[in-house]
Amino acid sequence: MQRLYDFLRRHPTGVDGFWAVVLLGISLTAETTRQEATGTDAPARIVPVVILLCLVIALRRRMPDKMLLLACALGLAQLVLDVSTTAADFALLVIVYTVAATGARWASRLALGMGLIAATLAQLRWPNEQTSVAGNMAIVVFQTVPFALAWVLGDSMRTRRAYFAQLEERAARLEKEREAQAKVAVAAERARIARELHDVVAHNVSVMVVQADGAAYVLDAAPDQAKKALETISSTGRQALAEMRRLLGVLRTGEHQEGGEYVPQPDVEQIEDLVEQCRGSGLPVDFKIEGTPRPLPSGVELTAYRIVQEALTNTRKHGGPHAGASVRLVYFDDGLGLLVEDDGKGAPQELYEEGGADGRGHGLIGMRERVGMVGGTLDAGPRPGGGFRISALLPLKPAH
């Protein structure tokens, strides 16, 4: 049955043509029976009218508006040529429903008007002499109701189809929006991981290069210092590998198993270890904490750590051989303040201008993006008299 139903849906014109043939047979049979009962001959003009009315049924879904106009013309022709109503006039009822459901708006209104006056005109043209005026009026009402119901049913089908079409369009639009949001989320995640990788690689590789240069310089004169530098390189490399393993593990979906080897993200408490690492690599750093330390949101803690890490890395890279730095953490009631300064020769202009010609400055761009994600503010630039200053304020709650 399902196959038959699908076949009928794929061939609507064939189905309508079948019913048109059935209606044609019923109409011609009914006319023949009436001729035999009355003993009169039907006018020859009745056959073309019946055939054309059946054609309205056959093509009603292929060209509903044109078939409505043909039906109206045939109805007027019946009135003018005195072709009384036949079974084929059922096509008028069908075309009213079809146009109300699928035709143009003007055609739907025309179909409603035709349906409401068809019975009245037919009763006036061929009144029942044996029925009273009230009886004729009752017949008109009885014959008009099916036309009105057919139009109402067709218009309801139009509304229902429009509603379902709107739902489908909305579902398609939501699907596209979800895809767009997913792409934005993926891009944001990639940017976040890129920032993390930049901070990890830039800082740890910078420490390793400085220590390697120092070890090569004192290898013959002070082997103990060279050994200590090599140990620092080893520990720094392991730390970098651990953090990179954590970041790359984020990209491997479905493998976040409990008890994995990924280290937790850095927090404010690890800033002191970071400072000690920088001191061990030869960079003097003054570190102070003001206020009462307390737990902070993980996003704020990671942002604070990465800002200090990037600032000290830039000092080591651009401050010169005798540069020193200071780090201040200030706990406010509603946020965390950071101040990182150095007294070196100063960073190049491109470093703190976003979009520098040589590509440098991505570290500060990353800082601003991190601070913006937690709703904070960042101020970075050269100090009066030399050096570089980075100041940030990270609120406990992101700004709306």
MOTA-V776729 format. One record per helix or strand of 3 or more residues. SS is the DSSP state (H for helix, E for strand). FROM is the first residue (numbers start at 1). TO is the last residue. If there is no record, write none. Layout:
<<SS FROM TO> <SS FROM TO>>
This chain:
<<H 2 10> <H 12 38> <H 45 58> <H 64 81> <H 87 102> <H 105 125> <H 133 218> <H 223 251> <H 268 280> <E 284 290> <H 298 318> <E 324 331> <E 335 342> <H 349 352> <H 362 373> <E 377 382> <E 388 395>>
